[in-house]
Amino acid sequence: MALSASFRTLISLKVEADGSRESRERTTRIRERRRREILVSTVTAAAALVTDSKTQLLDKFLKKSQENKAKNDKERLDSYYKRNYKDYFGSLEGSLRQKTDLSETEKGILEWLERNK
C-alpha cells in the first residue's frame, strides 16, 4: 500500500511536471511572439519616420529649386552666351577696332566684348 501511494505520488509529480513544461513552453512562445510583434512595430515606425524625413528634405530642395529657377535660368543663359559669342565676336574684334565708321550692331558687339572680358 505504501508502495502504491508513493508510486501514485511519483506519477502525479510526473504529470504535473509535464503540465508545467507545456505551460512554460506555451508561455515562452507567447513571449517570443510578443517580442517579434514589438520588434516589427518598432521597425515599421522607424521606417515611417525615415521616409517622412526624406520626403520633407526632398520637398525642401524642390521648393528651393523652384524659387531659384528664374535666377538659375538667367545665369545659365548668360554663361552660354559668354562661351559661344565670345569666340565669334572675338574673331571680329580686330577688324572692328580698325574701322572708323561702325554700325550700331558693330558698336554693340564691341560694347558686349568690353563688358564680358
C-alpha positions in Angstrom: 0.0 0.0 0.0 2.8 2.4 0.9 4.5 1.5 -2.3 1.4 2.2 -4.4 0.9 5.5 -2.6 4.5 6.6 -3.4 4.1 5.3 -6.9 0.9 7.4 -7.4 2.8 10.4 -6.0 5.6 9.9 -8.5 3.1 9.6 -11.3 1.2 12.7 -10.2 4.5 14.6 -9.9 5.5 13.5 -13.4 2.1 14.6 -14.8 2.4 17.9 -13.0 6.0 18.3 -14.3 4.8 17.6 -17.9 2.0 20.0 -17.5 4.3 22.7 -16.2 6.7 22.1 -19.0 3.9 22.6 -21.6 2.8 25.6 -19.7 6.3 27.0 -19.7 6.7 26.3 -23.4 3.4 28.0 -24.2 4.4 31.0 -22.1 7.8 31.1 -23.8 6.1 31.0 -27.3 3.7 33.8 -26.3 6.7 35.9 -25.0 8.6 35.3 -28.2 5.6 36.3 -30.3 5.1 39.5 -28.3 8.8 40.3 -28.8 8.5 39.8 -32.5 5.4 42.0 -32.7 7.1 44.7 -30.7 10.2 44.5 -32.9 8.2 44.6 -36.1 6.1 47.6 -34.9 9.3 49.4 -33.8 11.0 48.8 -37.2 7.8 49.9 -39.0 7.6 53.1 -37.0 11.3 53.8 -37.6 10.9 53.3 -41.3 8.0 55.6 -41.4 10.0 58.3 -39.7 12.9 57.9 -42.1 10.6 58.1 -45.0 8.9 61.2 -43.7 12.2 62.9 -43.1 13.4 62.0 -46.6 10.2 63.4 -48.1 10.5 66.6 -46.1 14.1 67.0 -47.3 13.1 66.4 -50.9 10.2 68.8 -50.6 12.6 71.4 -49.2 15.0 71.0 -52.1 12.2 71.1 -54.6 10.8 74.3 -53.2 14.2 75.9 -53.1 14.9 74.8 -56.7 11.6 76.3 -57.9 12.3 79.6 -56.1 15.7 79.9 -57.8 14.6 78.7 -61.2 14.4 82.1 -62.9 17.7 83.1 -61.5 19.4 79.9 -62.4 18.0 80.0 -66.0 19.3 83.6 -66.4 22.8 82.6 -65.1 22.8 79.5 -67.4 21.9 81.6 -70.5 24.4 84.3 -69.7 27.1 81.6 -69.3 26.0 80.1 -72.6 26.2 83.4 -74.4 29.6 84.3 -73.0 31.0 80.9 -74.0 29.6 80.9 -77.5 29.6 84.5 -78.6 32.9 85.5 -77.1 34.8 83.3 -79.6 32.7 84.6 -82.5 32.8 88.2 -81.5 36.5 87.9 -80.6 37.3 86.9 -84.1 35.5 90.1 -85.3 37.1 92.4 -82.8 40.4 93.0 -84.6 38.7 94.1 -87.8 36.1 96.2 -85.9 38.7 98.1 -84.0 40.4 99.1 -87.2 37.2 100.5 -88.7 36.3 104.2 -88.3 32.7 104.0 -89.3 30.9 101.5 -87.2 27.3 100.4 -87.5 25.0 100.2 -84.4 25.4 96.4 -84.4 29.2 96.6 -84.6 29.2 99.2 -81.7 27.0 96.8 -79.7 29.5 93.9 -80.4 32.4 96.0 -79.1 30.4 97.1 -76.0 29.5 93.4 -75.3 33.1 92.4 -75.6 34.2 95.1 -73.1 31.5 94.0 -70.6 32.3 90.3 -70.9 36.1 90.3 -70.8 
